[in-house]
Amino acid sequence: MATFSRIAVAQATKETGVVPVFYHKDLKTCKKVVKACYDGGARVFEFTNRGDYAHEVFGELNKYVTQHLEGMILGVGSILDAGTTALYLQLGANFIVSPIVNAEMAKTCNRRKVSWMPGCGSVTEISYAEELGAEVVKIFPGSQVGGPAFVKAVKGPLPWASIMPTGGISPTEENLKEWFDAEVHCVGIGSKLFHKKEDGSFNYEGIKETIKNTIEIVESLRI
């Protein structure tokens, strides 16, 4: 059962401005990555449903986060149907992110007042997602859909839209400025946050510093 309301999720994503997006089949690795992000200042984390038994990893990861990382909001992404949505809600997911708009997923989340962030690629899809109850909508893949210029264009007829682009976003001041100048709600960033060492293992200290720097950049852009 989710421990954070959909409003709390929307507020937290807005405040930090950055949502790390990550998947790994190894639970220990996931714990270390989430901890590094937490230590860097992240308070929302998207675990993606990308591999076999991913839900089992998520279930254990959520227990760890609940017990050891106070205030960290863990949710799940890459969900495509209502059945998988229900599975993750039972495991305590605090939000559900999808690359598509699916009305049955919306209903499943709305029944429990859990945040649902569907992937949209047009004004029509964004408006429909909001009609279905989405507080924050995801544009995916962010760069390919149209980048910051697309967000600016959408904000014309839909100035109230809270948009989270994911895909093709870099944790650099130059790239982030383009997105936040377009008035995005927050950004989702994947592999570019998760540095590795020469031997292929994750550089947890590097991840922490990158998260910290990225959040600081976002804060400076909003002044």
ZAMARGU-4260 file (C-alpha; in steps of 0.2 Angstrom, whole numbers, plus 5000, padded with zeros to 4 digits):
<rodrens>
0) 5000/5000/5000 | 5007/5017/4995 | 5012/5028/5010 | 5013/5044/5000 | 4998/5053/4992
5) 4997/5058/4974 | 4998/5076/4979 | 5013/5073/4990 | 5022/5064/4975 | 5018/5079/4964
10) 5025/5091/4976 | 5041/5081/4979 | 5044/5079/4960 | 5042/5098/4959 | 5053/5102/4973
15) 5068/5092/4968 | 5065/5094/4950 | 5074/5078/4946 | 5068/5060/4946 | 5082/5046/4944
20) 5076/5032/4933 | 5084/5015/4936 | 5083/4996/4934 | 5095/4982/4939 | 5091/4964/4943
25) 5103/4964/4958 | 5094/4969/4974 | 5111/4974/4983 | 5115/4985/4968 | 5098/4994/4968
30) 5100/4997/4987 | 5116/5005/4985 | 5111/5016/4970 | 5095/5022/4978 | 5105/5026/4994
35) 5118/5036/4984 | 5103/5046/4976 | 5096/5049/4993 | 5112/5055/5000 | 5113/5067/4985
40) 5097/5074/4988 | 5084/5065/4978 | 5068/5061/4986 | 5058/5053/4972 | 5065/5037/4963
45) 5058/5028/4948 | 5062/5009/4947 | 5058/5003/4930 | 5049/4986/4927 | 5062/4980/4914
50) 5067/4963/4918 | 5061/4946/4924 | 5056/4945/4942 | 5057/4964/4943 | 5043/4965/4955
55) 5052/4954/4967 | 5067/4966/4967 | 5055/4981/4969 | 5046/4973/4984 | 5062/4970/4993
60) 5069/4987/4988 | 5053/4996/4994 | 5055/4988/5011 | 5073/4994/5012 | 5068/5012/5007
65) 5054/5012/5020 | 5065/5006/5034 | 5081/5016/5030 | 5078/5031/5019 | 5065/5042/5027
70) 5056/5053/5015 | 5061/5044/4999 | 5046/5041/4988 | 5049/5025/4978 | 5038/5021/4963
75) 5039/5011/4947 | 5040/5014/4928 | 5038/5005/4912 | 5020/4999/4916 | 5009/4995/4902
80) 4993/4987/4909 | 4981/4987/4924 | 4986/4970/4930 | 5004/4975/4932 | 4999/4991/4940
85) 4989/4982/4953 | 5004/4970/4956 | 5015/4985/4960 | 5002/4994/4970 | 5001/4978/4981
90) 5020/4979/4984 | 5018/4997/4990 | 5022/5008/4974 | 5020/5026/4978 | 5017/5031/4960
95) 5015/5022/4943 | 5024/5029/4927 | 5019/5022/4910 | 5025/5026/4892 | 5007/5026/4886
100) 4990/5032/4891 | 4979/5018/4897 | 4962/5022/4905 | 4961/5005/4915 | 4978/5009/4923
105) 4971/5026/4928 | 4956/5018/4936 | 4967/5006/4946 | 4977/5020/4953 | 4963/5032/4956
110) 4954/5019/4966 | 4968/5020/4979 | 4973/5038/4976 | 4990/5034/4969 | 4999/5045/4957
115) 4998/5039/4939 | 5010/5048/4927 | 5006/5042/4909 | 5017/5044/4894 | 5010/5057/4881
120) 5016/5063/4864 | 5002/5076/4859 | 4991/5089/4866 | 4976/5077/4864 | 4985/5064/4874
125) 4990/5076/4888 | 4972/5083/4889 | 4965/5065/4890 | 4977/5060/4903 | 4972/5075/4914
130) 4954/5070/4911 | 4958/5053/4918 | 4966/5061/4934 | 4984/5063/4930 | 4992/5076/4940
135) 5008/5075/4931 | 5010/5069/4913 | 5026/5061/4906 | 5032/5066/4888 | 5041/5051/4881
140) 5053/5050/4873 | 5056/5068/4878 | 5069/5073/4865 | 5061/5063/4850 | 5043/5070/4854
145) 5049/5088/4851 | 5060/5093/4866 | 5058/5109/4876 | 5050/5117/4861 | 5036/5104/4862
150) 5033/5108/4880 | 5033/5127/4876 | 5020/5124/4863 | 5009/5113/4874 | 5009/5127/4888
155) 5000/5138/4876 | 4983/5130/4876 | 4987/5120/4892 | 4996/5132/4904 | 4991/5121/4919
160) 4999/5106/4912 | 5013/5098/4924 | 5025/5090/4912 | 5039/5078/4916 | 5050/5074/4901
165) 5060/5058/4901 | 5072/5052/4888 | 5087/5061/4880 | 5089/5073/4895 | 5107/5076/4901
170) 5112/5082/4919 | 5121/5098/4912 | 5116/5116/4915 | 5115/5119/4896 | 5102/5105/4893
175) 5093/5107/4909 | 5091/5126/4906 | 5082/5122/4890 | 5069/5111/4898 | 5066/5122/4914
180) 5065/5138/4903 | 5050/5128/4895 | 5043/5127/4912 | 5043/5108/4915 | 5037/5101/4931
185) 5052/5090/4933 | 5063/5079/4923 | 5066/5060/4923 | 5084/5055/4919 | 5091/5038/4917
190) 5108/5031/4913 | 5117/5048/4912 | 5116/5049/4931 | 5123/5032/4935 | 5142/5032/4932
195) 5152/5017/4932 | 5170/5013/4935 | 5182/5006/4923 | 5178/4988/4929 | 5160/4991/4925
200) 5154/4992/4943 | 5144/5007/4948 | 5153/5023/4956 | 5141/5026/4970 | 5150/5041/4976
205) 5150/5048/4958 | 5131/5045/4957 | 5129/5054/4974 | 5139/5069/4967 | 5130/5070/4950
210) 5113/5070/4959 | 5118/5083/4971 | 5125/5094/4957 | 5110/5091/4946 | 5098/5096/4959
215) 5108/5112/4963 | 5108/5116/4944 | 5089/5115/4944 | 5087/5126/4960 | 5098/5139/4952
220) 5088/5139/4936 | 5072/5142/4946 | 5078/5158/4955
</rodrens>
